[in-house]
Amino acid sequence: MDLRAPLPSEHCTVSSNDDDNTSSTLVFLEQSMKYLLCRIYLASQMMELGSESRFTSIVLFRRYACHFERVIQQNYCQQQTLQQEQNQKGGKRVHDIQPSPQEMKQIKCHLGRIAAACLFLGCKAEEEPRRIRDVINLSSLLDFEDLG
């Protein structure tokens, strides 16, 4: 079952001329997003939400995640160009820019909080309100912020 939002494909794809230096970051983001999409779906089943609220939550998260992925990719591309400029002056080889474990943990925590917020907003948007306390408890139970 494909749970992707109905967005044009150019919004979420990486162009083929990109270097492999952002691929590890993008793979990490893709894995985190897939995990959270499954958790949103599971949480909506546990909260006994209708299909409209469930998929509204998923669409909200997908749209945010696609934008977040573009921002992260642009950030690492800017870091790489700066590193290339510095290394050209010194004649050194350009190294792959990898996110630190602390950055990866912060991104996971951030995406988990966004997933919980999207679940809450999806309920509100479709007139199927749930208490924020219930959403927070369920997101903590399903480990939205701890992606392993």
Buried (B, 14 or more C-beta within 10 A) or exposed (E): EEBEBEEEEEEBEEEEEEEEBBEBBBEBBBEBBEBBBEBBBEBBEEBEBEEBBBBBBBBBBBBBBBEBBEEBBEBBBEEBEEBEEEEEEEEEEBEBBBBEEEEBBEBBBEBBBBBBBBBBBBBBBBEBEBEEEBBBEBBEEBEBBEBE
